[in-house]
Amino acid sequence: MNLLVDMGNTRLKWAVADNGQLVTGDALLNEYINQPTLLALWQALTPPEQLVIACVSARDTLELVIATARVLWADIKIIRVNSQTQTFGITNAYAQPEKLGVDRWLVLVAARHFYSLPACVVDCGTAITVDLLDAEGRHTGGFISAGLMLMKKSLAGGTNALPFSNTAYPLAAADFTEAAIHNGTLLAAVGLVEQVIARHDALSVILTGGDAEFIAPHLSITPLVDADLVLRGLAMVAQAG
């Protein structure tokens, strides 16, 4: 059994992978990550052979996760995944492959394995990343934008009059500010994905990340939604050892 940990900018997501099965656990917001909480989450697990980590969050949080794993399982093998030039059938478009976020790398690895190519892979998290794979598994580049929450917080933080609200509203021209912000940021995200799709033919479109379910219904095509694509990529790395 392997313990998989996806440490994002907002949340820690985790799962156990055993005999090809992926079982996800309860995600944690980063501000609530501490050793007692992690111990409570993991102490009842069958001791894993490996802890496989993808981390784009703070280094001290990464060190806390590793230290907690060592408390629970002193001899566990720990693998921190980094983006590669070429592996698992993916060729990285970046001249400095390590500069491609590891979460972006892992969703490409998983998309290559589980879905048909060519593909457009959209991770709808704190940032929205859109990455393209051609029919041979070559990453041909991507796009990065602020995610829905970050757009709303930027408007609230950068102005005197615009409020922050995380309430969802029906998508329509709004007659009050909170709804106007919600719908404007949502359409900005939808527009990014639509513009990428419009410039490329015959793509599988795969959405992942926490806001995938909010963005997917508003696209002109019906995308595939896979909330655990990073964890699926981690499971492939863990299986390869």
Sequence and secondary structure as in RCSB ss.txt:
>XXXX:A:sequence
MNLLVDMGNTRLKWAVADNGQLVTGDALLNEYINQPTLLALWQALTPPEQLVIACVSARDTLELVIATARVLWAD
IKIIRVNSQTQTFGITNAYAQPEKLGVDRWLVLVAARHFYSLPACVVDCGTAITVDLLDAEGRHTGGFISAGLML
MKKSLAGGTNALPFSNTAYPLAAADFTEAAIHNGTLLAAVGLVEQVIARHDALSVILTGGDAEFIAPHLSITPLV
DADLVLRGLAMVAQAG
>XXXX:A:secstr
 EEEEEE SSEEEEEEEETTEEEE   EEGGG  HHHHHHHHTTS   SEEEEEE S HHHHHHHHHHHHHH TT
 EEEE    SEETTEE   SSGGGS HHHHHHHHHHHHHS SSEEEEEESSEEEEEEE TTSBEEEEEEEE HHH
HHHHHHHH SS         SS  SSHHHHHHHHHHHHHHHHHHHHHHTSSS EEEEESTTHHHHGGGSSS  EE
 TTHHHHHHHHHHHH 
